[in-house]
Amino acid sequence: MKAALITVMMLVVSNVFMTFAWYGHLKLQNSGISKNWPLVAVILVSWGIALFEYCAMVPANRIGFRDNGGPFSLFQLKIIQEVISLTVFSVIAIMIFQGERPHWNHIAAFFCLLAAVGLTFLPSSN
């Protein structure tokens, strides 16, 4: 249970950094901070932020992976990561990008992903 909690918490941290690396530059551009930056500068800043994403993601996967003594299969890890990614993205997008709001179809898609997580934990035939 401890490895599962550590894995999930590290995936959350990783996805906070990922969201800022992938989408934070759009907020900086809208606020005028990076409006005139060349694309290569934006990429390098994003890569710098993404380094911290990897520093949390790689150990989370190692700790959580069943073959390393963790509780999750490879597919479970990936599907859990996707739900965490969407959750973290949604919270950050709503808080930072004030004009962005999820619509009914986005919420329905999110529940489909939650169902996918549930399905990954059903017993398999092999």
Backbone atoms as SQL, in Angstrom:
CREATE TABLE atoms (id INTEGER PRIMARY KEY, chain TEXT, resi INTEGER, resn TEXT, atom TEXT, x REAL, y REAL, z REAL);
INSERT INTO atoms VALUES
  (1, 'A', 1, 'MET', 'N', 0.820, -1.196, 0.000),
  (2, 'A', 1, 'MET', 'CA', 0.000, 0.000, 0.000),
  (3, 'A', 1, 'MET', 'C', 0.869, 1.268, 0.000),
  (4, 'A', 2, 'LYS', 'N', 1.991, 1.200, 0.723),
  (5, 'A', 2, 'LYS', 'CA', 2.893, 2.347, 0.784),
  (6, 'A', 2, 'LYS', 'C', 3.470, 2.663, -0.596),
  (7, 'A', 3, 'ALA', 'N', 3.876, 1.629, -1.333),
  (8, 'A', 3, 'ALA', 'CA', 4.436, 1.845, -2.674),
  (9, 'A', 3, 'ALA', 'C', 3.387, 2.439, -3.605),
  (10, 'A', 4, 'ALA', 'N', 2.138, 2.021, -3.461),
  (11, 'A', 4, 'ALA', 'CA', 1.064, 2.570, -4.297),
  (12, 'A', 4, 'ALA', 'C', 0.868, 4.058, -4.013),
  (13, 'A', 5, 'LEU', 'N', 0.853, 4.424, -2.740),
  (14, 'A', 5, 'LEU', 'CA', 0.665, 5.825, -2.369),
  (15, 'A', 5, 'LEU', 'C', 1.840, 6.682, -2.835),
  (16, 'A', 6, 'ILE', 'N', 3.052, 6.195, -2.641),
  (17, 'A', 6, 'ILE', 'CA', 4.237, 6.935, -3.091),
  (18, 'A', 6, 'ILE', 'C', 4.192, 7.107, -4.610),
  (19, 'A', 7, 'THR', 'N', 3.841, 6.044, -5.304),
  (20, 'A', 7, 'THR', 'CA', 3.768, 6.091, -6.769),
  (21, 'A', 7, 'THR', 'C', 2.767, 7.139, -7.224),
  (22, 'A', 8, 'VAL', 'N', 1.576, 7.110, -6.664),
  (23, 'A', 8, 'VAL', 'CA', 0.531, 8.057, -7.070),
  (24, 'A', 8, 'VAL', 'C', 0.948, 9.490, -6.740),
  (25, 'A', 9, 'MET', 'N', 1.502, 9.718, -5.567),
  (26, 'A', 9, 'MET', 'CA', 1.910, 11.080, -5.193),
  (27, 'A', 9, 'MET', 'C', 3.018, 11.596, -6.115),
  (28, 'A', 10, 'MET', 'N', 3.970, 10.737, -6.456),
  (29, 'A', 10, 'MET', 'CA', 5.037, 11.150, -7.368),
  (30, 'A', 10, 'MET', 'C', 4.497, 11.397, -8.770),
  (31, 'A', 11, 'LEU', 'N', 3.501, 10.629, -9.178),
  (32, 'A', 11, 'LEU', 'CA', 2.868, 10.874, -10.479),
  (33, 'A', 11, 'LEU', 'C', 2.140, 12.212, -10.480),
  (34, 'A', 12, 'VAL', 'N', 1.526, 12.571, -9.370),
  (35, 'A', 12, 'VAL', 'CA', 0.866, 13.883, -9.278),
  (36, 'A', 12, 'VAL', 'C', 1.904, 14.992, -9.413),
  (37, 'A', 13, 'VAL', 'N', 2.995, 14.890, -8.665),
  (38, 'A', 13, 'VAL', 'CA', 4.065, 15.903, -8.746),
  (39, 'A', 13, 'VAL', 'C', 4.594, 15.986, -10.176),
  (40, 'A', 14, 'SER', 'N', 4.850, 14.831, -10.754),
  (41, 'A', 14, 'SER', 'CA', 5.352, 14.793, -12.130),
  (42, 'A', 14, 'SER', 'C', 4.410, 15.509, -13.080),
  (43, 'A', 15, 'ASN', 'N', 3.125, 15.274, -12.927),
  (44, 'A', 15, 'ASN', 'CA', 2.164, 15.862, -13.845),
  (45, 'A', 15, 'ASN', 'C', 1.950, 17.351, -13.623),
  (46, 'A', 16, 'VAL', 'N', 2.204, 17.839, -12.427),
  (47, 'A', 16, 'VAL', 'CA', 2.185, 19.295, -12.213),
  (48, 'A', 16, 'VAL', 'C', 3.294, 19.923, -13.056),
  (49, 'A', 17, 'PHE', 'N', 4.494, 19.366, -12.964),
  (50, 'A', 17, 'PHE', 'CA', 5.597, 19.891, -13.775),
  (51, 'A', 17, 'PHE', 'C', 5.315, 19.727, -15.264),
  (52, 'A', 18, 'MET', 'N', 4.770, 18.580, -15.646),
  (53, 'A', 18, 'MET', 'CA', 4.463, 18.333, -17.063),
  (54, 'A', 18, 'MET', 'C', 3.480, 19.378, -17.596),
  (55, 'A', 19, 'THR', 'N', 2.451, 19.649, -16.827),
  (56, 'A', 19, 'THR', 'CA', 1.438, 20.610, -17.275),
  (57, 'A', 19, 'THR', 'C', 2.051, 21.987, -17.461),
  (58, 'A', 20, 'PHE', 'N', 2.902, 22.402, -16.522),
  (59, 'A', 20, 'PHE', 'CA', 3.551, 23.703, -16.680),
  (60, 'A', 20, 'PHE', 'C', 4.548, 23.700, -17.832),
  (61, 'A', 21, 'ALA', 'N', 5.236, 22.583, -18.048),
  (62, 'A', 21, 'ALA', 'CA', 6.190, 22.510, -19.160),
  (63, 'A', 21, 'ALA', 'C', 5.460, 22.565, -20.493),
  (64, 'A', 22, 'TRP', 'N', 4.338, 21.887, -20.605),
  (65, 'A', 22, 'TRP', 'CA', 3.627, 21.801, -21.877),
  (66, 'A', 22, 'TRP', 'C', 2.726, 22.998, -22.141),
  (67, 'A', 23, 'TYR', 'N', 2.118, 23.567, -21.097),
  (68, 'A', 23, 'TYR', 'CA', 1.105, 24.603, -21.317),
  (69, 'A', 23, 'TYR', 'C', 1.412, 25.932, -20.633),
  (70, 'A', 24, 'GLY', 'N', 2.368, 25.944, -19.719),
  (71, 'A', 24, 'GLY', 'CA', 2.688, 27.183, -19.002),
  (72, 'A', 24, 'GLY', 'C', 3.162, 28.296, -19.917),
  (73, 'A', 25, 'HIS', 'N', 3.859, 27.940, -20.992),
  (74, 'A', 25, 'HIS', 'CA', 4.361, 28.958, -21.916),
  (75, 'A', 25, 'HIS', 'C', 3.209, 29.713, -22.589),
  (76, 'A', 26, 'LEU', 'N', 2.051, 29.075, -22.710),
  (77, 'A', 26, 'LEU', 'CA', 0.894, 29.762, -23.301),
  (78, 'A', 26, 'LEU', 'C', 0.403, 30.879, -22.382),
  (79, 'A', 27, 'LYS', 'N', 0.413, 30.618, -21.073),
  (80, 'A', 27, 'LYS', 'CA', 0.028, 31.645, -20.104),
  (81, 'A', 27, 'LYS', 'C', 1.063, 32.767, -20.092),
  (82, 'A', 28, 'LEU', 'N', 2.346, 32.397, -20.150),
  (83, 'A', 28, 'LEU', 'CA', 3.396, 33.426, -20.195),
  (84, 'A', 28, 'LEU', 'C', 3.255, 34.285, -21.446),
  (85, 'A', 29, 'GLN', 'N', 2.886, 33.672, -22.551),
  (86, 'A', 29, 'GLN', 'CA', 2.695, 34.417, -23.797),
  (87, 'A', 29, 'GLN', 'C', 1.490, 35.355, -23.676),
  (88, 'A', 30, 'ASN', 'N', 0.388, 34.834, -23.123),
  (89, 'A', 30, 'ASN', 'CA', -0.812, 35.665, -22.960),
  (90, 'A', 30, 'ASN', 'C', -0.575, 36.841, -22.029),
  (91, 'A', 31, 'SER', 'N', 0.267, 36.647, -21.016),
  (92, 'A', 31, 'SER', 'CA', 0.535, 37.735, -20.072),
  (93, 'A', 31, 'SER', 'C', 1.595, 38.699, -20.601),
  (94, 'A', 32, 'GLY', 'N', 2.204, 38.380, -21.742),
  (95, 'A', 32, 'GLY', 'CA', 3.190, 39.260, -22.358),
  (96, 'A', 32, 'GLY', 'C', 4.612, 38.977, -21.953),
  (97, 'A', 33, 'ILE', 'N', 4.833, 38.064, -21.013),
  (98, 'A', 33, 'ILE', 'CA', 6.184, 37.787, -20.524),
  (99, 'A', 33, 'ILE', 'C', 7.052, 37.175, -21.616),
  (100, 'A', 34, 'SER', 'N', 6.515, 36.203, -22.333),
  (101, 'A', 34, 'SER', 'CA', 7.321, 35.508, -23.341),
  (102, 'A', 34, 'SER', 'C', 6.811, 35.760, -24.752),
  (103, 'A', 35, 'LYS', 'N', 6.060, 36.823, -24.920),
  (104, 'A', 35, 'LYS', 'CA', 5.433, 37.088, -26.218),
  (105, 'A', 35, 'LYS', 'C', 6.450, 37.192, -27.351),
  (106, 'A', 36, 'ASN', 'N', 7.593, 37.765, -27.085),
  (107, 'A', 36, 'ASN', 'CA', 8.597, 37.969, -28.128),
  (108, 'A', 36, 'ASN', 'C', 9.759, 36.986, -28.048),
  (109, 'A', 37, 'TRP', 'N', 9.625, 35.959, -27.222),
  (110, 'A', 37, 'TRP', 'CA', 10.687, 34.968, -27.130),
  (111, 'A', 37, 'TRP', 'C', 10.729, 34.138, -28.407),
  (112, 'A', 38, 'PRO', 'N', 11.910, 33.793, -28.869),
  (113, 'A', 38, 'PRO', 'CA', 11.977, 32.859, -30.004),
  (114, 'A', 38, 'PRO', 'C', 11.517, 31.476, -29.551),
  (115, 'A', 39, 'LEU', 'N', 11.016, 30.703, -30.473),
  (116, 'A', 39, 'LEU', 'CA', 10.492, 29.376, -30.153),
  (117, 'A', 39, 'LEU', 'C', 11.532, 28.508, -29.449),
  (118, 'A', 40, 'VAL', 'N', 12.787, 28.620, -29.862),
  (119, 'A', 40, 'VAL', 'CA', 13.833, 27.805, -29.238),
  (120, 'A', 40, 'VAL', 'C', 13.956, 28.137, -27.746),
  (121, 'A', 41, 'ALA', 'N', 13.784, 29.392, -27.355),
  (122, 'A', 41, 'ALA', 'CA', 13.844, 29.764, -25.933),
  (123, 'A', 41, 'ALA', 'C', 12.676, 29.144, -25.169),
  (124, 'A', 42, 'VAL', 'N', 11.496, 29.164, -25.772),
  (125, 'A', 42, 'VAL', 'CA', 10.322, 28.561, -25.140),
  (126, 'A', 42, 'VAL', 'C', 10.542, 27.058, -24.959),
  (127, 'A', 43, 'ILE', 'N', 11.102, 26.427, -25.977),
  (128, 'A', 43, 'ILE', 'CA', 11.378, 24.987, -25.902),
  (129, 'A', 43, 'ILE', 'C', 12.387, 24.693, -24.791),
  (130, 'A', 44, 'LEU', 'N', 13.443, 25.470, -24.711),
  (131, 'A', 44, 'LEU', 'CA', 14.467, 25.230, -23.689),
  (132, 'A', 44, 'LEU', 'C', 13.923, 25.430, -22.281),
  (133, 'A', 45, 'VAL', 'N', 13.094, 26.448, -22.081),
  (134, 'A', 45, 'VAL', 'CA', 12.475, 26.657, -20.771),
  (135, 'A', 45, 'VAL', 'C', 11.558, 25.479, -20.441),
  (136, 'A', 46, 'SER', 'N', 10.780, 25.042, -21.416),
  (137, 'A', 46, 'SER', 'CA', 9.891, 23.902, -21.199),
  (138, 'A', 46, 'SER', 'C', 10.685, 22.641, -20.885),
  (139, 'A', 47, 'TRP', 'N', 11.775, 22.413, -21.574),
  (140, 'A', 47, 'TRP', 'CA', 12.618, 21.258, -21.283),
  (141, 'A', 47, 'TRP', 'C', 13.190, 21.335, -19.870),
  (142, 'A', 48, 'GLY', 'N', 13.564, 22.535, -19.452),
  (143, 'A', 48, 'GLY', 'CA', 14.078, 22.712, -18.089),
  (144, 'A', 48, 'GLY', 'C', 13.039, 22.329, -17.049),
  (145, 'A', 49, 'ILE', 'N', 11.792, 22.708, -17.299),
  (146, 'A', 49, 'ILE', 'CA', 10.710, 22.340, -16.378),
  (147, 'A', 49, 'ILE', 'C', 10.446, 20.835, -16.465),
  (148, 'A', 50, 'ALA', 'N', 10.480, 20.307, -17.679),
  (149, 'A', 50, 'ALA', 'CA', 10.201, 18.883, -17.890),
  (150, 'A', 50, 'ALA', 'C', 11.253, 17.993, -17.223),
  (151, 'A', 51, 'LEU', 'N', 12.444, 18.503, -17.001),
  (152, 'A', 51, 'LEU', 'CA', 13.459, 17.724, -16.296),
  (153, 'A', 51, 'LEU', 'C', 12.927, 17.292, -14.934),
  (154, 'A', 52, 'PHE', 'N', 12.243, 18.204, -14.246),
  (155, 'A', 52, 'PHE', 'CA', 11.679, 17.878, -12.935),
  (156, 'A', 52, 'PHE', 'C', 10.530, 16.874, -13.069),
  (157, 'A', 53, 'GLU', 'N', 9.813, 16.954, -14.186),
  (158, 'A', 53, 'GLU', 'CA', 8.775, 15.952, -14.448),
  (159, 'A', 53, 'GLU', 'C', 9.394, 14.562, -14.481),
  (160, 'A', 54, 'TYR', 'N', 10.472, 14.412, -15.216),
  (161, 'A', 54, 'TYR', 'CA', 11.130, 13.119, -15.349),
  (162, 'A', 54, 'TYR', 'C', 11.746, 12.660, -14.029),
  (163, 'A', 55, 'CYS', 'N', 12.218, 13.623, -13.234),
  (164, 'A', 55, 'CYS', 'CA', 12.811, 13.278, -11.934),
  (165, 'A', 55, 'CYS', 'C', 11.770, 12.684, -10.985),
  (166, 'A', 56, 'ALA', 'N', 10.505, 12.935, -11.219),
  (167, 'A', 56, 'ALA', 'CA', 9.439, 12.325, -10.412),
  (168, 'A', 56, 'ALA', 'C', 8.815, 11.135, -11.140),
  (169, 'A', 57, 'MET', 'N', 8.664, 11.223, -12.458),
  (170, 'A', 57, 'MET', 'CA', 7.978, 10.173, -13.226),
  (171, 'A', 57, 'MET', 'C', 8.764, 8.859, -13.250),
  (172, 'A', 58, 'VAL', 'N', 10.046, 8.947, -13.515),
  (173, 'A', 58, 'VAL', 'CA', 10.845, 7.722, -13.638),
  (174, 'A', 58, 'VAL', 'C', 10.877, 6.947, -12.312),
  (175, 'A', 59, 'PRO', 'N', 11.179, 7.591, -11.184),
  (176, 'A', 59, 'PRO', 'CA', 11.144, 6.833, -9.929),
  (177, 'A', 59, 'PRO', 'C', 9.735, 6.341, -9.571),
  (178, 'A', 60, 'ALA', 'N', 8.715, 7.116, -9.897),
  (179, 'A', 60, 'ALA', 'CA', 7.341, 6.678, -9.615),
  (180, 'A', 60, 'ALA', 'C', 7.049, 5.376, -10.339),
  (181, 'A', 61, 'ASN', 'N', 7.438, 5.300, -11.601),
  (182, 'A', 61, 'ASN', 'CA', 7.205, 4.080, -12.368),
  (183, 'A', 61, 'ASN', 'C', 8.047, 2.917, -11.848),
  (184, 'A', 62, 'ARG', 'N', 9.268, 3.192, -11.446),
  (185, 'A', 62, 'ARG', 'CA', 10.115, 2.123, -10.905),
  (186, 'A', 62, 'ARG', 'C', 9.554, 1.590, -9.590),
  (187, 'A', 63, 'ILE', 'N', 9.131, 2.493, -8.718),
  (188, 'A', 63, 'ILE', 'CA', 8.584, 2.092, -7.421),
  (189, 'A', 63, 'ILE', 'C', 7.261, 1.351, -7.594),
  (190, 'A', 64, 'GLY', 'N', 6.437, 1.826, -8.514),
  (191, 'A', 64, 'GLY', 'CA', 5.110, 1.260, -8.677),
  (192, 'A', 64, 'GLY', 'C', 5.030, -0.001, -9.509),
  (193, 'A', 65, 'PHE', 'N', 6.057, -0.286, -10.299),
  (194, 'A', 65, 'PHE', 'CA', 6.006, -1.406, -11.247),
  (195, 'A', 65, 'PHE', 'C', 6.106, -2.745, -10.522),
  (196, 'A', 66, 'ARG', 'N', 5.195, -3.634, -10.850),
  (197, 'A', 66, 'ARG', 'CA', 5.088, -4.955, -10.214),
  (198, 'A', 66, 'ARG', 'C', 6.403, -5.729, -10.254),
  (199, 'A', 67, 'ASP', 'N', 7.126, -5.690, -11.356),
  (200, 'A', 67, 'ASP', 'CA', 8.378, -6.449, -11.472),
  (201, 'A', 67, 'ASP', 'C', 9.490, -5.886, -10.582),
  (202, 'A', 68, 'ASN', 'N', 9.290, -4.703, -10.040),
  (203, 'A', 68, 'ASN', 'CA', 10.249, -4.108, -9.103),
  (204, 'A', 68, 'ASN', 'C', 9.725, -4.175, -7.666),
  (205, 'A', 69, 'GLY', 'N', 8.689, -4.966, -7.437),
  (206, 'A', 69, 'GLY', 'CA', 8.122, -5.091, -6.097),
  (207, 'A', 69, 'GLY', 'C', 6.942, -4.166, -5.838),
  (208, 'A', 70, 'GLY', 'N', 6.558, -3.367, -6.830),
  (209, 'A', 70, 'GLY', 'CA', 5.426, -2.464, -6.675),
  (210, 'A', 70, 'GLY', 'C', 4.105, -3.172, -6.916),
  (211, 'A', 71, 'PRO', 'N', 3.012, -2.465, -6.731),
  (212, 'A', 71, 'PRO', 'CA', 1.696, -3.096, -6.839),
  (213, 'A', 71, 'PRO', 'C', 1.059, -3.072, -8.226),
  (214, 'A', 72, 'PHE', 'N', 1.649, -2.357, -9.193),
  (215, 'A', 72, 'PHE', 'CA', 0.966, -2.110, -10.456),
  (216, 'A', 72, 'PHE', 'C', 1.638, -2.794, -11.649),
  (217, 'A', 73, 'SER', 'N', 0.799, -3.232, -12.576),
  (218, 'A', 73, 'SER', 'CA', 1.316, -3.708, -13.860),
  (219, 'A', 73, 'SER', 'C', 1.676, -2.494, -14.710),
  (220, 'A', 74, 'LEU', 'N', 2.344, -2.735, -15.806),
  (221, 'A', 74, 'LEU', 'CA', 2.723, -1.650, -16.711),
  (222, 'A', 74, 'LEU', 'C', 1.484, -0.920, -17.237),
  (223, 'A', 75, 'PHE', 'N', 0.465, -1.673, -17.625),
  (224, 'A', 75, 'PHE', 'CA', -0.748, -1.051, -18.147),
  (225, 'A', 75, 'PHE', 'C', -1.480, -0.263, -17.067),
  (226, 'A', 76, 'GLN', 'N', -1.522, -0.789, -15.851),
  (227, 'A', 76, 'GLN', 'CA', -2.158, -0.059, -14.754),
  (228, 'A', 76, 'GLN', 'C', -1.438, 1.252, -14.493),
  (229, 'A', 77, 'LEU', 'N', -0.105, 1.217, -14.481),
  (230, 'A', 77, 'LEU', 'CA', 0.668, 2.446, -14.271),
  (231, 'A', 77, 'LEU', 'C', 0.325, 3.501, -15.318),
  (232, 'A', 78, 'LYS', 'N', 0.271, 3.092, -16.573),
  (233, 'A', 78, 'LYS', 'CA', 0.017, 4.049, -17.651),
  (234, 'A', 78, 'LYS', 'C', -1.383, 4.626, -17.556),
  (235, 'A', 79, 'ILE', 'N', -2.365, 3.806, -17.295),
  (236, 'A', 79, 'ILE', 'CA', -3.739, 4.306, -17.237),
  (237, 'A', 79, 'ILE', 'C', -3.936, 5.194, -16.013),
  (238, 'A', 80, 'ILE', 'N', -3.339, 4.826, -14.873),
  (239, 'A', 80, 'ILE', 'CA', -3.391, 5.688, -13.690),
  (240, 'A', 80, 'ILE', 'C', -2.748, 7.032, -14.010),
  (241, 'A', 81, 'GLN', 'N', -1.609, 6.997, -14.689),
  (242, 'A', 81, 'GLN', 'CA', -0.903, 8.232, -15.039),
  (243, 'A', 81, 'GLN', 'C', -1.761, 9.125, -15.914),
  (244, 'A', 82, 'GLU', 'N', -2.486, 8.553, -16.836),
  (245, 'A', 82, 'GLU', 'CA', -3.327, 9.354, -17.734),
  (246, 'A', 82, 'GLU', 'C', -4.450, 10.044, -16.973),
  (247, 'A', 83, 'VAL', 'N', -5.067, 9.350, -16.036),
  (248, 'A', 83, 'VAL', 'CA', -6.137, 9.962, -15.239),
  (249, 'A', 83, 'VAL', 'C', -5.566, 11.070, -14.359),
  (250, 'A', 84, 'ILE', 'N', -4.415, 10.818, -13.748),
  (251, 'A', 84, 'ILE', 'CA', -3.771, 11.856, -12.942),
  (252, 'A', 84, 'ILE', 'C', -3.424, 13.048, -13.825),
  (253, 'A', 85, 'SER', 'N', -2.904, 12.781, -15.006),
  (254, 'A', 85, 'SER', 'CA', -2.546, 13.849, -15.937),
  (255, 'A', 85, 'SER', 'C', -3.751, 14.724, -16.275),
  (256, 'A', 86, 'LEU', 'N', -4.860, 14.099, -16.590),
  (257, 'A', 86, 'LEU', 'CA', -6.066, 14.861, -16.941),
  (258, 'A', 86, 'LEU', 'C', -6.597, 15.634, -15.737),
  (259, 'A', 87, 'THR', 'N', -6.541, 15.023, -14.571),
  (260, 'A', 87, 'THR', 'CA', -7.013, 15.698, -13.354),
  (261, 'A', 87, 'THR', 'C', -6.162, 16.915, -13.042),
  (262, 'A', 88, 'VAL', 'N', -4.848, 16.734, -13.043),
  (263, 'A', 88, 'VAL', 'CA', -3.932, 17.844, -12.757),
  (264, 'A', 88, 'VAL', 'C', -4.095, 18.937, -13.809),
  (265, 'A', 89, 'PHE', 'N', -4.149, 18.539, -15.076),
  (266, 'A', 89, 'PHE', 'CA', -4.335, 19.518, -16.140),
  (267, 'A', 89, 'PHE', 'C', -5.619, 20.318, -15.931),
  (268, 'A', 90, 'SER', 'N', -6.705, 19.641, -15.617),
  (269, 'A', 90, 'SER', 'CA', -7.993, 20.318, -15.455),
  (270, 'A', 90, 'SER', 'C', -7.953, 21.336, -14.326),
  (271, 'A', 91, 'VAL', 'N', -7.390, 20.934, -13.201),
  (272, 'A', 91, 'VAL', 'CA', -7.298, 21.859, -12.061),
  (273, 'A', 91, 'VAL', 'C', -6.452, 23.075, -12.428),
  (274, 'A', 92, 'ILE', 'N', -5.293, 22.847, -13.024),
  (275, 'A', 92, 'ILE', 'CA', -4.408, 23.963, -13.387),
  (276, 'A', 92, 'ILE', 'C', -5.039, 24.834, -14.466),
  (277, 'A', 93, 'ALA', 'N', -5.665, 24.216, -15.456),
  (278, 'A', 93, 'ALA', 'CA', -6.285, 25.001, -16.534),
  (279, 'A', 93, 'ALA', 'C', -7.397, 25.887, -15.993),
  (280, 'A', 94, 'ILE', 'N', -8.206, 25.361, -15.095),
  (281, 'A', 94, 'ILE', 'CA', -9.307, 26.154, -14.530),
  (282, 'A', 94, 'ILE', 'C', -8.763, 27.269, -13.655),
  (283, 'A', 95, 'MET', 'N', -7.708, 26.992, -12.882),
  (284, 'A', 95, 'MET', 'CA', -7.164, 28.002, -11.964),
  (285, 'A', 95, 'MET', 'C', -6.357, 29.069, -12.686),
  (286, 'A', 96, 'ILE', 'N', -5.556, 28.685, -13.670),
  (287, 'A', 96, 'ILE', 'CA', -4.625, 29.614, -14.290),
  (288, 'A', 96, 'ILE', 'C', -5.168, 30.220, -15.579),
  (289, 'A', 97, 'PHE', 'N', -5.807, 29.403, -16.388),
  (290, 'A', 97, 'PHE', 'CA', -6.407, 29.902, -17.623),
  (291, 'A', 97, 'PHE', 'C', -7.873, 30.191, -17.322),
  (292, 'A', 98, 'GLN', 'N', -8.135, 31.361, -16.800),
  (293, 'A', 98, 'GLN', 'CA', -9.449, 31.694, -16.260),
  (294, 'A', 98, 'GLN', 'C', -10.602, 31.505, -17.242),
  (295, 'A', 99, 'GLY', 'N', -10.379, 31.663, -18.523),
  (296, 'A', 99, 'GLY', 'CA', -11.460, 31.538, -19.495),
  (297, 'A', 99, 'GLY', 'C', -11.765, 30.104, -19.897),
  (298, 'A', 100, 'GLU', 'N', -10.920, 29.169, -19.488),
  (299, 'A', 100, 'GLU', 'CA', -11.099, 27.768, -19.874),
  (300, 'A', 100, 'GLU', 'C', -11.982, 27.051, -18.868),
  (301, 'A', 101, 'ARG', 'N', -13.019, 26.423, -19.359),
  (302, 'A', 101, 'ARG', 'CA', -13.911, 25.627, -18.520),
  (303, 'A', 101, 'ARG', 'C', -14.228, 24.324, -19.237),
  (304, 'A', 102, 'PRO', 'N', -14.284, 23.235, -18.480),
  (305, 'A', 102, 'PRO', 'CA', -14.656, 21.973, -19.126),
  (306, 'A', 102, 'PRO', 'C', -16.143, 21.972, -19.481),
  (307, 'A', 103, 'HIS', 'N', -16.471, 21.309, -20.552),
  (308, 'A', 103, 'HIS', 'CA', -17.864, 21.163, -20.982),
  (309, 'A', 103, 'HIS', 'C', -18.315, 19.740, -20.672),
  (310, 'A', 104, 'TRP', 'N', -19.567, 19.466, -20.907),
  (311, 'A', 104, 'TRP', 'CA', -20.136, 18.167, -20.558),
  (312, 'A', 104, 'TRP', 'C', -19.370, 17.011, -21.195),
  (313, 'A', 105, 'ASN', 'N', -18.935, 17.194, -22.449),
  (314, 'A', 105, 'ASN', 'CA', -18.240, 16.102, -23.135),
  (315, 'A', 105, 'ASN', 'C', -16.849, 15.861, -22.551),
  (316, 'A', 106, 'HIS', 'N', -16.204, 16.903, -22.027),
  (317, 'A', 106, 'HIS', 'CA', -14.912, 16.734, -21.373),
  (318, 'A', 106, 'HIS', 'C', -15.098, 15.948, -20.080),
  (319, 'A', 107, 'ILE', 'N', -16.135, 16.270, -19.348),
  (320, 'A', 107, 'ILE', 'CA', -16.419, 15.574, -18.092),
  (321, 'A', 107, 'ILE', 'C', -16.784, 14.113, -18.369),
  (322, 'A', 108, 'ALA', 'N', -17.577, 13.883, -19.405),
  (323, 'A', 108, 'ALA', 'CA', -17.934, 12.508, -19.780),
  (324, 'A', 108, 'ALA', 'C', -16.684, 11.716, -20.158),
  (325, 'A', 109, 'ALA', 'N', -15.777, 12.332, -20.898),
  (326, 'A', 109, 'ALA', 'CA', -14.530, 11.662, -21.277),
  (327, 'A', 109, 'ALA', 'C', -13.703, 11.328, -20.042),
  (328, 'A', 110, 'PHE', 'N', -13.688, 12.232, -19.082),
  (329, 'A', 110, 'PHE', 'CA', -12.959, 11.987, -17.840),
  (330, 'A', 110, 'PHE', 'C', -13.528, 10.759, -17.126),
  (331, 'A', 111, 'PHE', 'N', -14.856, 10.656, -17.072),
  (332, 'A', 111, 'PHE', 'CA', -15.460, 9.492, -16.418),
  (333, 'A', 111, 'PHE', 'C', -15.173, 8.201, -17.184),
  (334, 'A', 112, 'CYS', 'N', -15.035, 8.307, -18.482),
  (335, 'A', 112, 'CYS', 'CA', -14.632, 7.131, -19.270),
  (336, 'A', 112, 'CYS', 'C', -13.214, 6.696, -18.881),
  (337, 'A', 113, 'LEU', 'N', -12.323, 7.672, -18.635),
  (338, 'A', 113, 'LEU', 'CA', -10.979, 7.332, -18.187),
  (339, 'A', 113, 'LEU', 'C', -10.996, 6.706, -16.800),
  (340, 'A', 114, 'LEU', 'N', -11.857, 7.206, -15.916),
  (341, 'A', 114, 'LEU', 'CA', -11.979, 6.589, -14.596),
  (342, 'A', 114, 'LEU', 'C', -12.463, 5.150, -14.731),
  (343, 'A', 115, 'ALA', 'N', -13.390, 4.925, -15.648),
  (344, 'A', 115, 'ALA', 'CA', -13.854, 3.558, -15.907),
  (345, 'A', 115, 'ALA', 'C', -12.698, 2.702, -16.422),
  (346, 'A', 116, 'ALA', 'N', -11.828, 3.279, -17.238),
  (347, 'A', 116, 'ALA', 'CA', -10.664, 2.552, -17.744),
  (348, 'A', 116, 'ALA', 'C', -9.761, 2.123, -16.587),
  (349, 'A', 117, 'VAL', 'N', -9.572, 2.998, -15.612),
  (350, 'A', 117, 'VAL', 'CA', -8.769, 2.626, -14.443),
  (351, 'A', 117, 'VAL', 'C', -9.424, 1.447, -13.736),
  (352, 'A', 118, 'GLY', 'N', -10.722, 1.548, -13.523),
  (353, 'A', 118, 'GLY', 'CA', -11.426, 0.446, -12.871),
  (354, 'A', 118, 'GLY', 'C', -11.284, -0.860, -13.627),
  (355, 'A', 119, 'LEU', 'N', -11.394, -0.790, -14.937),
  (356, 'A', 119, 'LEU', 'CA', -11.268, -1.999, -15.759),
  (357, 'A', 119, 'LEU', 'C', -9.887, -2.625, -15.669),
  (358, 'A', 120, 'THR', 'N', -8.844, -1.802, -15.504),
  (359, 'A', 120, 'THR', 'CA', -7.487, -2.356, -15.439),
  (360, 'A', 120, 'THR', 'C', -7.268, -3.169, -14.177),
  (361, 'A', 121, 'PHE', 'N', -8.074, -2.943, -13.154),
  (362, 'A', 121, 'PHE', 'CA', -7.911, -3.669, -11.901),
  (363, 'A', 121, 'PHE', 'C', -8.806, -4.903, -11.791),
  (364, 'A', 122, 'LEU', 'N', -9.616, -5.163, -12.817),
  (365, 'A', 122, 'LEU', 'CA', -10.405, -6.397, -12.837),
  (366, 'A', 122, 'LEU', 'C', -9.465, -7.563, -13.099),
  (367, 'A', 123, 'PRO', 'N', -9.771, -8.722, -12.537),
  (368, 'A', 123, 'PRO', 'CA', -8.902, -9.880, -12.782),
  (369, 'A', 123, 'PRO', 'C', -8.865, -10.224, -14.262),
  (370, 'A', 124, 'SER', 'N', -7.683, -10.571, -14.740),
  (371, 'A', 124, 'SER', 'CA', -7.536, -10.975, -16.143),
  (372, 'A', 124, 'SER', 'C', -7.599, -12.499, -16.231),
  (373, 'A', 125, 'SER', 'N', -7.764, -12.978, -17.442),
  (374, 'A', 125, 'SER', 'CA', -7.927, -14.417, -17.632),
  (375, 'A', 125, 'SER', 'C', -6.611, -15.188, -17.591),
  (376, 'A', 126, 'ASN', 'N', -5.471, -14.514, -17.629),
  (377, 'A', 126, 'ASN', 'CA', -4.205, -15.254, -17.619),
  (378, 'A', 126, 'ASN', 'C', -3.480, -15.116, -16.339);
